[in-house]
Amino acid sequence: MSKLAEYFHTDWANMTATDWFGLLLTIVIFILMFGMYFWALRPKNKEKLESHRTMPLHDDETEAENKDGR
């Protein structure tokens, strides 16, 4: 085997339950992230996402109004 193949070699038979959990968790997170990127970057969702663009600024104004008693 080449050095690169040896580096990426995985001994599947000796993987522990923690190893399998980490592998599955990594795959699930990768799929969810890919789905989120696909959803967020679709042109038809642009208007919906742009409407929430300044949401953090509006939340700060609301909190300041509540503190002032207005």
C-alpha positions as CSV (number, residue, x, y, z in Angstrom):
1,M,0.0,0.0,0.0
2,S,1.1,3.5,-0.6
3,K,1.6,5.9,2.3
4,L,-1.6,7.7,1.5
5,A,-3.6,4.5,1.5
6,E,-2.1,3.5,4.8
7,Y,-2.9,6.9,6.3
8,F,-6.6,6.6,5.4
9,H,-6.9,2.9,6.2
10,T,-9.6,2.1,8.7
11,D,-9.8,-1.1,10.8
12,W,-13.6,-1.4,10.8
13,A,-13.6,-4.6,12.9
14,N,-11.9,-2.9,15.8
15,M,-14.1,0.1,16.0
16,T,-15.7,0.6,19.4
17,A,-19.2,1.9,20.1
18,T,-17.9,5.3,20.7
19,D,-16.1,5.2,17.3
20,W,-19.4,4.2,15.5
21,F,-21.3,6.9,17.4
22,G,-18.8,9.5,16.3
23,L,-18.9,8.3,12.7
24,L,-22.6,8.3,12.5
25,L,-22.9,11.7,14.2
26,T,-20.4,13.2,11.8
27,I,-22.3,11.8,8.8
28,V,-25.7,13.1,10.1
29,I,-24.3,16.6,10.8
30,F,-22.7,16.7,7.4
31,I,-26.1,15.8,5.7
32,L,-28.0,18.4,7.8
33,M,-25.4,21.1,7.0
34,F,-25.6,20.2,3.3
35,G,-29.4,20.4,3.4
36,M,-29.3,23.7,5.3
37,Y,-26.8,25.2,2.8
38,F,-29.0,24.0,-0.1
39,W,-32.1,25.5,1.5
40,A,-30.5,28.8,2.4
41,L,-28.9,29.4,-1.0
42,R,-31.9,28.6,-3.1
43,P,-33.1,31.7,-5.0
44,K,-36.7,31.2,-4.1
45,N,-35.9,31.5,-0.3
46,K,-34.0,34.8,-0.8
47,E,-37.0,37.0,-0.1
48,K,-37.9,35.1,3.1
49,L,-34.3,35.2,4.4
50,E,-33.8,38.9,3.5
51,S,-36.9,39.8,5.5
52,H,-35.1,38.7,8.6
53,R,-31.9,40.4,7.8
54,T,-32.1,43.1,10.5
55,M,-33.8,41.0,13.1
56,P,-31.0,41.3,15.7
57,L,-31.2,45.1,15.4
58,H,-34.9,45.1,16.0
59,D,-34.6,42.8,19.0
60,D,-32.1,45.3,20.6
61,E,-34.6,48.1,20.0
62,T,-37.4,46.1,21.6
63,E,-35.2,45.4,24.7
64,A,-34.2,49.0,25.0
65,E,-37.9,50.1,24.8
66,N,-38.8,47.7,27.6
67,K,-36.1,49.0,29.9
68,D,-37.1,52.6,29.3
69,G,-40.7,51.8,30.1
70,R,-42.0,53.1,26.8
